[in-house]
């Protein structure tokens, strides 16, 4: 990693800390998601922006909180997230739907407080995180290579039978599970029918 990417990572962690502290103080029901959550759970940092998962009805409060802190907010055409940018242009995605499923209070309640960038923040449960990454895999976005090192770093924190059960209907996601098994990253899974997520 060159010094430029260190600077980028530091800027993102700084924004993560500011935004996370503000949302926590405002009482927004949220948890760290995406690459920052992987990093909080021990994966190597590949951080491009800050992702927070939150309950949809808390989106107005989250936007107002970040606007009061000097963030510029935007509602993109996608109907599953809103965006906020800090003064340095670092992007914060506020995501209220993961893999086409609404972020639920139960999912936020399952998140665990982890010390990230010298601040204790809720981080999505590892199992939810992996499902949120692999369930959307499709022929247009199927980066197994990018996911492997992140998932390998977190593998002991994940309920793989649950992941396999939830993603069974997706040929792309279930093939990734087979790949993990064949590479001996994880033990063979036993998917159960009708496991609900989130």
Backbone bond lengths (Angstrom), bond angles and torsions (degrees), N, CA, C in turn:
res aa  C-N    CA-C-N  psi(-1)  N-CA   C-N-CA  omega(-1)  CA-C   N-CA-C  phi
1 X - - - 1.464 - - 1.529 110.12 -
2 X 1.312 117.34 124.36 1.455 120.39 179.97 1.515 111.02 -78.00
3 X 1.334 116.30 174.73 1.467 119.04 -177.18 1.532 110.51 -69.38
4 X 1.364 115.63 -26.81 1.466 117.58 179.07 1.525 110.49 -63.70
5 X 1.344 116.98 -47.11 1.464 118.39 -178.63 1.522 111.39 -66.82
6 X 1.346 117.44 -29.69 1.472 119.88 173.82 1.527 110.21 -61.87
7 X 1.332 115.39 -44.17 1.465 120.25 179.97 1.530 109.72 -62.55
8 X 1.336 116.16 -41.63 1.465 120.85 179.43 1.525 109.28 -61.73
9 X 1.337 115.60 -48.36 1.467 120.30 -179.66 1.523 110.92 -60.57
10 X 1.317 117.05 -43.60 1.474 120.57 178.97 1.521 110.93 -60.60
11 X 1.340 117.24 -43.11 1.472 121.00 -179.96 1.525 110.05 -62.93
12 X 1.332 116.16 -41.04 1.468 120.05 -179.48 1.526 110.63 -67.16
13 X 1.328 116.76 -42.03 1.470 119.77 179.42 1.522 111.09 -65.80
14 X 1.320 116.11 -34.52 1.475 120.88 177.43 1.535 109.72 -64.00
15 X 1.333 115.97 -45.78 1.472 121.02 177.95 1.522 110.52 -64.25
16 X 1.327 116.02 -41.78 1.466 121.86 178.00 1.522 110.41 -56.49
17 X 1.328 114.84 -44.72 1.457 120.75 -178.06 1.534 110.54 -64.89
18 X 1.333 116.26 -48.47 1.471 120.81 -179.12 1.523 111.71 -62.19
19 X 1.329 115.91 -51.64 1.465 120.38 -176.68 1.528 110.05 -65.49
20 X 1.337 116.53 -43.54 1.465 120.75 -179.08 1.518 111.96 -61.56
21 X 1.328 116.22 -43.76 1.468 120.47 179.48 1.531 110.31 -63.61
22 X 1.327 116.77 -41.44 1.475 121.30 -179.87 1.521 112.00 -64.53
23 X 1.337 116.34 -45.20 1.470 120.31 -178.99 1.524 110.79 -66.37
24 X 1.350 115.01 -37.98 1.463 120.43 -179.73 1.535 109.48 -63.01
25 X 1.323 114.80 -46.54 1.467 120.86 -179.05 1.529 111.46 -62.87
26 X 1.352 116.57 -35.08 1.472 120.99 -177.89 1.525 111.82 -77.95
27 X 1.346 116.72 -9.40 1.462 119.34 179.46 1.516 114.23 81.68
28 X 1.347 117.04 20.10 1.466 120.75 176.99 1.538 108.34 -70.01
29 X 1.345 115.99 136.73 1.473 120.11 176.39 1.527 107.47 -84.82
30 X 1.325 116.24 102.75 1.466 120.40 -174.69 1.523 109.94 -145.93
31 X 1.327 114.68 167.01 1.460 121.24 171.89 1.518 108.06 -150.32
32 X 1.312 115.32 150.87 1.457 121.09 176.64 1.522 108.71 -65.67
33 X 1.349 116.79 137.62 1.467 122.10 179.43 1.537 107.95 -131.72
34 X 1.327 116.29 -172.56 1.462 120.83 173.12 1.521 114.22 61.60
35 X 1.343 115.17 -154.10 1.465 121.90 -176.10 1.518 113.35 -62.22
36 X 1.329 117.28 -34.60 1.472 120.31 179.37 1.529 110.58 -65.38
37 X 1.335 116.62 -36.33 1.467 120.28 177.94 1.526 109.88 -68.80
38 X 1.334 116.40 -39.33 1.465 120.24 176.18 1.523 110.14 -60.79
39 X 1.328 115.85 -43.52 1.470 122.15 178.49 1.532 110.45 -62.02
40 X 1.327 116.64 -44.02 1.470 121.26 178.93 1.527 110.40 -61.33
41 X 1.343 115.74 -29.15 1.463 120.89 -178.38 1.522 112.58 -96.00
42 X 1.335 116.81 14.59 1.464 119.56 170.85 1.513 117.48 103.16
43 X 1.340 117.86 0.50 1.468 119.60 176.83 1.528 109.26 -80.84
44 X 1.329 115.61 159.41 1.470 119.74 178.11 1.523 109.19 -64.26
45 X 1.338 117.22 144.52 1.468 117.98 -179.00 1.526 111.80 -70.25
46 X 1.338 116.71 118.72 1.471 119.59 166.27 1.521 103.05 -127.30
47 X 1.327 114.11 78.85 1.461 120.09 -167.86 1.525 110.34 -105.58
48 X 1.324 115.73 123.37 1.466 120.61 178.02 1.519 110.71 -113.70
49 X 1.314 115.26 -28.15 1.461 120.20 179.19 1.525 106.85 -158.97
50 X 1.316 115.91 179.95 1.464 121.06 179.57 1.522 107.62 -106.43
51 X 1.325 117.02 128.18 1.464 120.95 178.24 1.522 109.51 -113.55
52 X 1.328 115.73 124.03 1.455 120.81 171.82 1.530 107.77 -116.44
53 X 1.332 116.63 132.93 1.465 120.49 170.92 1.518 106.61 -93.40
54 X 1.336 116.84 137.61 1.466 118.76 179.03 1.517 110.57 -148.48
55 X 1.330 114.59 159.69 1.462 121.64 177.91 1.533 107.67 -70.45
56 X 1.336 116.54 133.20 1.472 120.09 -171.37 1.522 113.16 -54.67
57 X 1.355 117.56 -38.01 1.474 116.88 -176.19 1.525 112.35 -70.16
58 X 1.345 117.86 -10.53 1.472 120.78 176.39 1.532 112.86 -92.31
59 X 1.338 116.95 -1.28 1.476 120.08 -178.52 1.537 111.81 -58.34
60 X 1.365 119.86 -47.65 1.476 118.51 -179.85 1.526 112.67 -58.10
61 X 1.334 116.92 -42.00 1.472 120.70 179.32 1.532 110.14 -64.65
62 X 1.329 116.64 -41.18 1.471 120.66 -179.86 1.533 110.21 -63.49
63 X 1.335 116.84 -44.86 1.467 120.52 -179.72 1.522 110.87 -63.07
64 X 1.336 116.06 -45.40 1.463 121.02 -179.25 1.534 109.83 -61.70
65 X 1.332 116.33 -42.75 1.461 121.63 -179.75 1.529 110.17 -60.15
66 X 1.343 116.63 -47.94 1.469 120.03 -177.80 1.535 111.01 -69.45
67 X 1.342 116.93 -37.60 1.478 119.64 177.18 1.526 110.21 -60.79
68 X 1.338 116.82 -42.62 1.474 120.64 178.71 1.524 111.71 -63.92
69 X 1.339 117.02 -22.14 1.465 121.05 178.82 1.531 111.33 -91.27
70 X 1.335 117.21 4.09 1.462 119.99 177.28 1.519 115.06 96.53
71 X 1.335 117.29 6.85 1.464 119.38 176.06 1.529 109.74 -78.79
72 X 1.321 115.82 147.94 1.467 121.56 172.86 1.525 106.33 -95.88
73 X 1.332 117.73 130.11 1.464 118.81 -175.80 1.525 110.65 -112.15
74 X 1.340 115.40 155.06 1.464 120.81 -178.02 1.524 108.81 -147.17
75 X 1.340 115.35 142.00 1.465 119.94 174.30 1.528 107.32 -104.90
76 X 1.332 117.83 105.11 1.461 120.35 -178.73 1.534 111.06 -75.26
77 X 1.349 117.72 170.20 1.462 119.50 179.56 1.532 113.24 -63.84
78 X 1.339 117.29 -28.00 1.471 118.76 178.20 1.531 108.87 -61.65
79 X 1.328 115.63 144.31 1.475 118.80 -174.63 1.526 111.66 -104.04
80 X 1.329 117.29 26.99 1.465 118.82 -179.36 1.520 112.54 -126.14
81 X 1.342 117.16 1.89 1.456 119.12 178.91 1.526 111.07 -157.44
82 X 1.346 115.35 163.02 1.456 122.11 167.69 1.534 106.73 -126.53
83 X 1.332 115.82 162.50 1.463 119.14 -173.64 1.523 110.96 -123.57
84 X 1.342 115.17 150.46 1.462 120.84 174.17 1.527 107.25 -138.63
85 X 1.322 116.44 141.70 1.468 121.54 179.49 1.515 108.50 -122.47
86 X 1.336 117.29 135.13 1.461 118.06 175.99 1.531 109.78 -86.88
87 X 1.318 116.37 -178.43 1.470 121.54 -175.18 1.529 111.79 -59.00
88 X 1.346 117.16 -29.97 1.477 120.33 -179.42 1.529 111.29 -85.01
89 X 1.328 115.91 -1.49 1.460 119.10 -179.93 1.522 114.18 86.13
90 X 1.341 117.49 7.69 1.466 119.28 176.76 1.529 108.63 -71.18
91 X 1.336 115.07 133.83 1.456 121.36 -175.02 1.520 111.35 -90.54
92 X 1.340 115.53 134.51 1.463 122.29 170.89 1.528 107.00 -115.93
93 X 1.334 116.55 119.16 1.464 120.88 175.52 1.522 108.77 -95.22
94 X 1.326 116.07 126.68 1.469 121.80 175.82 1.528 105.91 -104.09
95 X 1.324 116.18 105.24 1.464 122.27 -169.36 1.526 109.45 -104.90
96 X 1.340 117.13 122.78 1.463 119.05 -179.28 1.525 111.84 -113.63
97 X 1.343 116.55 6.45 1.458 120.60 174.88 1.521 107.04 -144.82
98 X 1.339 117.58 123.83 1.468 122.62 179.65 1.522 108.20 -112.69
99 X 1.330 117.35 127.13 1.470 121.70 179.03 1.525 110.64 51.02
100 X 1.342 115.99 44.26 1.478 122.17 178.62 1.524 114.51 65.48
101 X 1.322 117.90 16.99 1.477 120.35 175.16 1.527 107.33 -120.04
102 X 1.336 116.92 140.21 1.465 118.27 179.04 1.528 111.42 -64.84
103 X 1.324 116.23 142.20 1.465 120.66 172.18 1.529 106.64 -69.53
104 X 1.324 116.90 126.40 1.459 120.81 -174.76 1.527 110.96 -104.91
105 X 1.328 114.41 160.99 1.467 119.36 174.43 1.519 110.48 -59.40
106 X 1.347 116.75 -36.48 1.473 120.78 -179.41 1.530 110.50 -62.05
107 X 1.341 116.08 -40.12 1.466 120.21 179.63 1.527 110.20 -64.03
108 X 1.322 116.37 -43.42 1.465 120.38 178.74 1.532 109.77 -66.08
109 X 1.336 116.03 -39.10 1.476 120.23 179.83 1.529 111.25 -64.44
110 X 1.353 117.15 -31.66 1.472 121.54 179.19 1.521 112.88 -75.49
111 X 1.344 117.07 -15.01 1.465 119.53 -176.49 1.532 109.60 -64.53
112 X 1.329 115.39 157.78 1.465 119.74 -176.62 1.524 109.56 -117.69
113 X 1.340 115.88 141.49 1.459 119.38 176.45 1.523 109.54 -74.54
114 X 1.325 115.75 122.68 1.465 121.26 179.45 1.523 107.25 -130.38
115 X 1.320 115.89 141.65 1.450 120.12 177.37 1.526 110.00 -73.37
116 X 1.316 116.17 114.39 1.457 121.78 -178.83 1.522 107.63 -128.79
117 X 1.319 117.12 125.99 1.467 120.37 179.54 1.529 110.27 50.90
118 X 1.345 115.66 46.14 1.474 122.73 176.14 1.530 113.30 61.14
119 X 1.333 116.06 29.56 1.462 120.34 177.82 1.525 107.39 -144.82
120 X 1.322 116.59 134.09 1.454 119.42 178.38 1.528 109.50 -81.89
121 X 1.337 116.57 115.45 1.463 121.24 -177.26 1.523 110.47 -129.20
122 X 1.351 116.98 148.98 1.461 118.83 174.42 1.526 110.03 -67.68
123 X 1.331 116.13 133.39 1.466 122.06 179.48 1.527 107.04 -123.17
124 X 1.325 117.04 134.13 1.463 119.76 179.92 1.524 110.22 -50.71
125 X 1.325 115.61 142.21 1.457 121.77 175.26 1.537 108.26 -54.77
126 X 1.330 116.99 142.47 1.472 121.35 -174.97 1.529 111.95 -56.71
127 X 1.332 116.81 -38.67 1.470 120.64 -179.71 1.531 110.43 -64.57
128 X 1.330 117.06 -45.25 1.470 120.92 177.48 1.526 110.95 -62.02
129 X 1.321 115.38 -40.16 1.460 120.96 -178.30 1.524 110.64 -61.74
130 X 1.336 116.25 -48.65 1.467 120.06 -178.72 1.533 110.25 -64.03
131 X 1.333 117.15 -41.06 1.473 119.63 177.39 1.531 109.55 -61.17
132 X 1.325 116.92 -42.80 1.473 120.25 -177.78 1.530 111.58 -64.63
133 X 1.341 116.95 -26.02 1.470 120.82 178.46 1.516 112.86 -83.59
134 X 1.351 117.21 -40.65 1.468 117.51 -170.20 1.526 113.91 -96.88
135 X 1.336 118.14 -23.02 1.461 119.47 179.53 1.536 112.02 -61.83
136 X 1.354 119.19 -36.73 1.472 118.31 -179.79 1.541 114.45 -77.34
137 X 1.346 119.12 -3.06 1.469 119.75 -178.62 1.526 110.13 -55.51
138 X 1.335 115.30 139.51 1.464 120.34 -178.20 1.525 108.00 -152.05
139 X 1.323 117.26 178.98 1.472 118.23 179.86 1.532 111.24 -64.29
140 X 1.324 117.09 -21.34 1.474 119.87 -178.97 1.524 112.02 -88.30
141 X 1.323 116.92 -22.09 1.464 120.95 -179.04 1.524 106.85 -143.34
142 X 1.337 114.58 98.08 1.459 118.33 -172.95 1.528 109.08 -141.54
143 X 1.328 116.69 61.03 1.460 121.07 -173.96 1.531 111.36 -90.61
144 X 1.331 116.23 77.60 1.465 119.91 178.43 1.530 110.76 -62.47
145 X 1.334 116.16 -38.64 1.470 120.79 -176.87 1.517 112.90 -61.53
146 X 1.329 116.88 -39.28 1.463 120.95 179.75 1.525 111.71 -71.08
147 X 1.343 116.26 -32.66 1.464 120.19 -177.62 1.526 112.58 -77.92
148 X 1.344 116.71 -32.08 1.467 120.14 -172.59 1.520 115.22 -52.34
149 X 1.362 119.04 -53.78 1.465 118.17 -177.18 1.526 113.10 -64.26
150 X 1.319 117.43 -34.48 1.472 121.40 -179.14 1.524 109.66 -67.26
151 X 1.331 114.72 -47.51 1.460 120.41 -177.98 1.534 110.26 -67.50
152 X 1.338 115.92 -37.75 1.473 119.70 179.27 1.522 110.37 -60.94
153 X 1.329 116.35 -39.94 1.475 120.73 -178.85 1.531 111.63 -66.38
154 X 1.332 116.37 -26.51 1.471 120.21 -174.65 1.523 113.47 -105.79
155 X 1.333 117.32 1.89 1.474 119.88 -164.53 1.524 114.66 -56.08
156 X 1.344 117.36 -34.12 1.475 118.72 -177.42 1.525 113.11 -73.37
157 X 1.344 116.88 -13.31 1.462 120.43 -177.26 1.531 112.22 -92.08
158 X 1.336 116.61 -2.91 1.469 121.43 -167.91 1.533 111.42 -108.07
159 X 1.336 116.23 139.98 1.462 122.13 171.77 1.537 106.85 -87.05
160 X 1.344 116.56 94.01 1.472 121.10 -171.65 1.524 112.50 -70.38
161 X 1.343 117.92 -30.23 1.469 119.21 176.54 1.530 109.74 -63.01
162 X 1.334 115.67 -40.43 1.471 119.40 178.76 1.532 110.69 -66.06
163 X 1.347 116.15 -44.31 1.467 119.35 179.06 1.528 109.37 -58.83
164 X 1.335 116.58 -48.71 1.470 121.00 -178.07 1.526 111.03 -59.85
165 X 1.335 116.43 -38.86 1.470 120.64 -179.87 1.523 111.22 -65.59
166 X 1.336 115.93 -46.79 1.469 120.34 -176.42 1.531 111.03 -66.50
167 X 1.338 117.17 -39.48 1.470 119.46 -174.06 1.530 113.26 -90.92
168 X 1.335 117.67 -0.92 1.475 120.80 -177.29 1.541 114.10 -48.70
169 X 1.351 119.65 -40.28 1.474 118.47 -179.24 1.532 114.00 -67.08
170 X 1.334 118.58 -16.82 1.468 120.65 -177.03 1.523 110.89 -95.58
171 X 1.340 118.36 116.70 1.472 119.15 179.45 1.531 112.47 -61.34
172 X 1.337 117.84 -34.56 1.465 120.22 -177.36 1.523 111.30 -72.47
173 X 1.338 116.22 -44.28 1.467 120.08 -179.11 1.526 111.04 -70.03
174 X 1.354 117.24 -41.57 1.465 117.88 -178.18 1.524 111.37 -70.54
175 X 1.334 117.70 -28.63 1.467 120.37 174.72 1.524 110.38 -66.93
176 X 1.322 116.85 -34.25 1.472 119.92 176.34 1.531 110.18 -63.99
177 X 1.323 117.22 -39.56 1.477 121.08 176.38 1.535 109.57 -60.97
178 X 1.356 116.73 -45.03 1.473 120.85 177.74 1.528 110.48 -59.32
179 X 1.325 116.10 -41.81 1.464 120.66 178.06 1.529 111.01 -59.95
180 X 1.337 117.03 -45.56 1.465 120.84 178.66 1.532 110.95 -60.88
181 X 1.335 116.60 -39.40 1.468 120.77 178.58 1.523 110.56 -66.26
182 X 1.325 117.27 -45.62 1.466 120.77 -177.13 1.518 112.17 -69.04
183 X 1.324 116.81 -29.61 1.475 120.74 175.70 1.526 111.13 -82.14
184 X 1.329 116.49 -1.15 1.463 123.94 -177.96 1.528 112.64 59.88
185 X 1.335 115.96 28.93 1.472 120.56 172.17 1.522 108.12 -71.77
186 X 1.346 115.38 -38.26 1.468 120.93 178.37 1.528 108.80 -130.00
187 X 1.326 115.56 159.96 1.464 120.90 175.00 1.532 108.55 -74.58
188 X 1.333 118.20 158.20 1.473 119.61 177.88 1.530 110.94 -54.54
189 X 1.319 115.50 137.43 1.464 120.37 -176.81 1.520 110.74 -94.74
190 X 1.319 115.56 158.26 1.462 122.11 174.45 1.529 107.94 -122.67
191 X 1.341 117.09 89.36 1.470 118.67 -179.47 1.526 111.20 -65.74
192 X 1.313 115.88 141.66 1.464 121.81 175.17 1.525 107.87 -106.78
193 X 1.323 118.23 144.16 1.478 118.78 178.43 1.526 111.46 -70.87
194 X 1.317 115.30 153.28 1.483 121.96 170.61 1.530 114.67 60.36
195 X 1.321 117.13 36.07 1.476 118.17 173.17 1.527 106.89 -82.17
196 X 1.309 116.08 125.97 1.469 119.60 -175.52 1.536 110.73 -89.05
197 X 1.322 114.51 143.32 1.464 120.83 174.02 1.516 106.58 -147.02
198 X 1.356 120.41 140.48 1.451 125.55 5.67 1.517 112.20 -83.17
